[in-house]
Each structure stands twice: as C-alpha cells, then as structure tokens.
Amino acid sequence: MADLSVEDRLPPVYEPLKSRAAVDAFFETPAFEYSPKTSKAFCAAMREALAFQGARSPVLKALYKSEGFSPARVRTERDLAAIPYLFVSALKERDLTTLPYSKIVLELKSSGTSGQRSRMQLDRGSLLRVRRMAWKVFEGLGLTDLERAHDYICFTYDPEVAKDLGTAWTDKLLSGFTKKGEIFYTFRWSKAKNDFYFDIEGAVSALKKFEAAGSLVRLVGFPAFALKLTEEFKKRFGRYPRLNAASTVVTGGGWKTLSNEALDKKVYRVILAGSLGIPVENVRDLFGMVEHGVPYVDCKLGNFHVPNYGRVIARHPGTLEPLGFDKPGLLQFITPYLTSYPSLSVLSSDFGLLRRKCACGLAGPVLELHGRAGVTKLKGCAISAATML
C-alpha cells in the first residue's frame, strides 16, 4: 500500500543521499547557498529531471512538442522561464503519474471536503529527495535538533488513520527533525461519527503536561488551532501556558474558510508567542503545495525564503509574462526532485511576488503571498480542518 507506513522503511532524513546522479547530488547542496556553483547544479538537475519526465510522461512529451521545448535548452537561470508549465488544476483533475504504479511507494492527497482534491504520487527516489530537501531547509533555518528531545502537539490528522493525507505526512516528517519525545495528534478519529474531530480536551491536557515537565515543545500545523488551544488553556486555568523558552511553533496550511478570523502573520506571531511564553522568532510559518513539495519557511523575521531547491516566477495574470521582482502575479513553482509526477513546473492559483533579499541576512529571494487568484477556491486540507473549529 502506497501510504505513510513507507516512512518506517526509509533511512533517517539526516543521512545524505547516496546516489551520484545530478538530481540527487544537487539536494546535498546547502539550502540557502546561492552561488554560480549551486545555480549550475540547479540547472543540471532540472535538465536531468525534465529529460527523464519528457521521455516518459505523455502530457509533458506533448507539451514540449507543442511549445518547441527541449530540456537541453536549460543552461542558465535565464532559461528557466521557458520551461513549459502545467496549471495546478490539471494535476487535480487528472491522474498524470509518470511511472508504473508498481513503482509508487507513497500517494499523498489533500483532504478537501468537496471540490478538487490534490494528489501526488512518489516513487522511492522522489520521496527520498523531498524528505532530504525538507531536512536541509529546516537545518539551514536552525530548526533541527537531534540532541534534545522535543514533545509535539500536531494540529493535523493522526497518521495512523489518515494514511495518505499530505498534512499528516508533513507533520510526521517534521516531528523527525528533532529527537522525539511524546507526540500528540489533535485530529482524532471518531468511529461513531466516522470522521475526524478536534480533540481539544486531549490537546489541553498534553499542553499542561508538557508545561509542567518543562520539556522542549514544538507545536506544528494549522495556525487557527494553535490560537484556539491557548485560549482554551486560559479559559480552564485562568492563565496562558508558559512553555520552555526554547520551544517552537511551525504553523502551516493557512486559515482558508476562517479568513474572517485570520490575523496578519506578524501580529499572529506576537500574540501566539506571548500566549506560550516563547520568543517571537520561535514562531515560524510554512507554505507548501502537495503538487510542488518544496517547503517555504519563515526566517526569524517572519519572511518566507525560497530555498535553493526551487525557483519561483511571478507571471502577469493576463499575459503570463514573467514579472521579475516586486511585482505581484500568478506564481509558478519549479523544482527538479520529481521522477514520478510531471509537476516539475506548476503554475499555481496563488497570487504573490518576490523580493530580492531579506534583512535577516539569509541568502536568496523572499516569497510574499497575497492569497488565491480567481473567484473559485481550490479546496484543500485547511478548509476541511476548519470545519472542526
């Protein structure tokens, strides 16, 4: 079965990839090193991935032919804008797996309650690369710790039940970036209701237990639930919790149907940090797409950084011309890690822009999200989760 149980049969994420292929070697470069060397490595990895997929994926083969594109054209960063892209909805509406299904070891889906569901099929090589990439990104941001145990409260679906949900896989993966203590998944399965529910009772109890122990704690998952937990804690105990000051939060998934309750990210960080008794810089957010796989994670200043493993292009919503920096448009996401699914270059429904650099000093551009374009929302995990609040 191509589900989360495959994780138990894979090497630790902190172990380097052993293959010498260009695409594997590239994911051993530092996550936030932007140099002529890493740029050359990115282009080499893209050529390899594009050629591999173009020879096997009927949809990419046809797309390359119609646009007169050859993977050999990708020699420098300037050539990346010429890579043909698929619109994200095509990946939701069609099964576009490149390899035979016998080669697929993990299939991930979003948990939208209705409408289009995202899906991604990963062969072993793609899975090893995306895991390693995530580790390197978090390592580059100082968010890994194999020496000290961390207890976890994960605002997502119990992976023992939700065996193919993207958010369940993500949070299971993230809990492996530190030495593991106790892990509590807040979205529990109800046999009576035949559905998930938000176990606020269990979450409050876990938070109280971790606070009393003075252990390092990491909260992971949808931001609205983290706030809900701290408010419920205060309601029951007359005060907010006070965690070990080295504890951290990594939110992800956005607010979706709770947009009327959404806070500006920088305001949210201050409120949640204050409610937990931890520094503001310890509250980070993560943006990612099941169809793309590259994690875009906050730096200490609360800005999404584009790691070296992907490239983002803002395109004019009318002409689809590349806009460069500081101009908002539809976001195209590019990455070379996939050999099993043709989403090497995806035009998303997300609207945003790129900044050249960040005041934090970390190399590489900053990704600024401005929300979804269009009038029809593409549903995903956070929308389903929001129904539990």
HELIX and SHEET records of a PDB file:
HELIX    1   1 LEU A    4  ARG A    9  5                                   6    
HELIX    2   2 ALA A   22  PHE A   26  1                                   5    
HELIX    3   3 PRO A   36  GLY A   54  1                                  19    
HELIX    4   4 PRO A   58  GLU A   67  1                                  10    
HELIX    5   5 PRO A   71  ARG A   73  5                                   3    
HELIX    6   6 GLU A   77  ALA A   82  5                                   6    
HELIX    7   7 VAL A   88  GLU A   93  1                                   6    
HELIX    8   8 TYR A  101  LYS A  103  5                                   3    
HELIX    9   9 ARG A  124  GLY A  140  1                                  17    
HELIX   10  10 GLY A  166  LEU A  174  1                                   9    
HELIX   11  11 ILE A  200  ALA A  213  1                                  14    
HELIX   12  12 PRO A  223  PHE A  237  1                                  15    
HELIX   13  13 LYS A  256  LEU A  258  5                                   3    
HELIX   14  14 LYS A  265  LEU A  276  1                                  12    
HELIX   15  15 VAL A  280  ASN A  282  5                                   3    
HELIX   16  16 CYS A  381  ALA A  386  1                                   6    
SHEET    1   A 4 LEU A  86  PHE A  87  0                                        
SHEET    2   A 4 SER A 345  ARG A 355  1                                        
SHEET    3   A 4 GLY A 329  ILE A 334 -1                                        
SHEET    4   A 4 ARG A 311  ARG A 315 -1                                        
SHEET    1   B11 LEU A  86  PHE A  87  0                                        
SHEET    2   B11 SER A 345  ARG A 355  1                                        
SHEET    3   B11 VAL A 366  ARG A 372 -1                                        
SHEET    4   B11 PHE A 304  HIS A 305 -1                                        
SHEET    5   B11 TYR A 296  ASP A 298 -1                                        
SHEET    6   B11 VAL A 283  PHE A 287 -1                                        
SHEET    7   B11 THR A 248  GLY A 252  1                                        
SHEET    8   B11 LEU A 216  GLY A 221  1                                        
SHEET    9   B11 ASP A 145  TYR A 157  1                                        
SHEET   10   B11 THR A 178  SER A 190  1                                        
SHEET   11   B11 ASP A 195  PHE A 198 -1                                        
SHEET    1   C 2 ILE A 104  LYS A 109  0                                        
SHEET    2   C 2 ARG A 119  ASP A 123 -1                                        
END                                                                             
